[in-house]
Amino acid sequence: MKQVLRVIGVKLTKDSFAKTAAKAVPLAGGVISGGLTYATLRIQSGRLIKHLRQLPPPHVDAEEYLRSLHVVDEAAEEDSKNSLRGQAAGAVKGAGSAAKGAASKVSGRLGTMIPRRSPERVAEQSDGG
């Protein structure tokens, strides 16, 4: 009887594992495929945008368009540098605040772990107790 139950148990375990694996493999394949597709299309679409931006629209002088595009790009780059400086300063302030908050939480938790003596008990011990 034990031998029969052992064989049935092993078979049930193998079958349940096989069913779970059969469901997980297509799911993992879909996630991996979607991730690779997204990553490659994102890179290629960025390259296409850069290339198409260099092409002037119809009925516009190409040299004038490229000059104005260069001016706009420089202004955008300067704005992004300034905003990055502001963001960096904000991030440093935020990190300092977060560190201060974490330190106060830890010190509060440590303080609750250490038993405190009442003032009367401290006085008794200093009197010779």
Order of alpha helices (4+ residues) and beta strands (2+ residues): alpha-alpha-alpha
